[in-house]
Amino acid sequence: MMARFGVSAAILLRFKKEILEAARRADRAIINVVANETWAELNILVPNDRYCYENGLVDLREQMEAEKLGVVVPPPSMK
């Protein structure tokens, strides 16, 4: 799956099954992906203790991109 930077969460959620499968390959504890109700972005829920260190989000982004070639997660978009 490939997505351009800035694609809407509504469009991404059409591929919810594929996104959830890719995210669960990185972490089996992921249970759902949902559109944020106040921001135009996609929330992927992961246990925060696995990535709660200085470069944790960098590692998570790299794992997500490695699982699905062509998917790019811009560094400032993760928080």
C-alpha positions as CSV (number, residue, x, y, z in Angstrom):
1,M,0.0,0.0,0.0
2,M,1.3,3.4,-0.9
3,A,0.0,6.7,0.3
4,R,1.0,10.3,-0.5
5,F,1.9,12.7,2.3
6,G,-1.2,14.6,3.4
7,V,-3.7,11.9,2.3
8,S,-6.9,12.2,4.4
9,A,-7.7,9.7,7.2
10,A,-11.0,9.0,5.6
11,I,-9.3,7.7,2.5
12,L,-6.7,5.7,4.5
13,L,-9.5,4.1,6.6
14,R,-10.8,2.5,3.4
15,F,-7.8,0.3,3.8
16,K,-8.2,-0.2,7.5
17,K,-7.8,-4.0,7.2
18,E,-4.5,-3.7,5.4
19,I,-3.2,-1.0,7.7
20,L,-4.1,-3.0,10.8
21,E,-2.5,-6.1,9.4
22,A,0.8,-4.2,8.8
23,A,0.7,-2.5,12.2
24,R,0.1,-5.9,13.9
25,R,3.2,-7.3,12.2
26,A,5.2,-4.7,14.1
27,D,3.3,-5.3,17.4
28,R,0.6,-7.9,18.0
29,A,-0.9,-5.8,20.8
30,I,-2.2,-3.3,18.3
31,I,-6.0,-3.7,18.3
32,N,-7.4,-0.9,16.1
33,V,-6.8,2.1,13.9
34,V,-9.2,5.0,14.1
35,A,-9.5,8.5,12.6
36,N,-8.8,11.2,15.1
37,E,-12.0,13.2,15.8
38,T,-10.3,16.6,16.1
39,W,-7.3,16.4,13.7
40,A,-7.1,15.2,10.1
41,E,-4.8,12.3,10.8
42,L,-4.8,8.6,11.5
43,N,-4.2,7.3,15.0
44,I,-2.5,3.9,15.4
45,L,-2.8,2.6,18.9
46,V,0.3,0.9,20.3
47,P,1.4,0.1,23.8
48,N,3.5,3.1,24.8
49,D,5.9,1.2,27.1
50,R,7.6,-0.4,24.1
51,Y,8.5,2.9,22.6
52,C,8.8,5.1,25.7
53,Y,12.4,6.2,25.4
54,E,14.3,8.9,23.6
55,N,14.3,7.4,20.1
56,G,11.2,5.2,20.5
57,L,9.0,7.0,17.9
58,V,11.9,6.9,15.4
59,D,12.2,3.2,15.9
60,L,8.4,2.7,15.6
61,R,8.3,4.8,12.3
62,E,11.2,2.7,10.9
63,Q,9.5,-0.6,11.8
64,M,6.2,0.6,10.2
65,E,8.0,1.6,7.0
66,A,10.1,-1.6,6.9
67,E,6.9,-3.7,7.1
68,K,5.3,-2.1,4.1
69,L,7.6,-0.9,1.4
70,G,6.5,2.4,-0.1
71,V,4.7,3.6,3.0
72,V,6.4,6.7,4.3
73,V,5.6,8.1,7.8
74,P,6.9,11.7,8.0
75,P,9.0,12.1,11.2
76,P,7.2,15.2,12.6
77,S,3.8,13.5,12.1
78,M,4.3,11.0,15.0
79,K,3.7,12.1,18.6
